Amino acid sequence: MVNGSDAPIFKICVKSQKANNKKNLNRDLELAVLPPGKFVICAHPEYMWGPVIEQETARMRLNIMTKGNAGEMITHVSFVDAASRKWELVRGRELRSVGSSGGVAQ
């Protein structure tokens, strides 16, 4: 997960599904806050999602992050920025301000 801004983001929600089974949804990943940077969140056998770990300090090999049709695994991403604007990821690649006239982030 990447927060490329220079400020934290809040109320992050990531909805996803299993790579090979579109009817089998994962539990939502919900975070209260995410600071700027690149992070890894591994699966946890009991709680579904493990702790948020900075990518540079992760002590694991990360060259294969997902298997299968990874581009279709993430079905929705939303968050609130430091200025209290709500955003969502559209089509897996465009950030759109929620409640706006459809403007896409630059």
N, C-alpha and C positions, 0 to 999 in steps of 0.2 A: 504494500500500500504506500502511495506517495502523496505527501502534502508538499507541493512545489511552491507554496507561497512563503512569505516571510513572517507569517503569523499563524497561531494555532487555528484549527477548525473544530467545530463542535457538533454534537448530535449526529454523528456519522452512522449511517445505516447501509449495510451491504446485503443485498438479497442474492442468493446463488442457488444453483441446482447441480446435481451430479453430472459429470461430464457425459456419460452415456445413457442417461435416463432423465428425460425432460420432465417426467411426472414426479420424480423423487427430489424434493427440495431440501436444501440444507437449512439448519436453524439460522436465522438472521444474525449477522455480526453487528452488534451495536456498541459503539464507543462514545463516551461522554466528550472526550477531547483527544486530538491528535496534534502534536507539535509539528513544525516543519521538519521534513526529512523523508527518508526511505525506511520502511519498516516491513518486517516479516511477521505473519501471524499463522502459526502452524496449527494443525488439527490437534485436538485433545480428545482422548478416548471417552472421557466422562462428560466434559463440559462443551464439547464440539469445537470450541475455539480456545486456543492457549493464550499466553501473554503476548503483548506487543513487544517485539525486539527490534532494536535498530539493525538495519541490514548489515552495516559494517562490523558490528560486534557479534553477529550471529555465528555460532560455532558449528556450522553445518554447511554442506555443499548445497548451493542454491541454483545450479545451472538448469535444473528441471523443476519448475515451480508447479506446474499442473500437467495432467495427462488428458488425453482425449481431445475433444473439441473445446479447447480452453476459451476461445472467443465467445462461446455461447454459454459459458458457465455462470458468469455474472449477469444477473437479470435486471438489477436496479442498484444505483448508488445515490445517496442523498446526504447533504450536510449543510451546516450553517457556518458562514464565514465570520471573521472577527468583527465585521461591520453589521452583523445580524441579518445578512441576506441569505435566503435559502437557495440551494443549488441542487441540481440532479444531473446525472450522467445520462445522455441521450444516445441511443444506438451504440453504446459502448465506447464512444470517442469524443463526444461534444458535451461541454458543460453548459447547462442552460439555467438561467435564473428563474426560479419558480415564482409564478405570479407576475412575470414580466410579459412583454409583448412578444416573447420568443427570442430575445437576443441571446447570442452565443458568446461565451467568454473568449477573450483574446489571449 
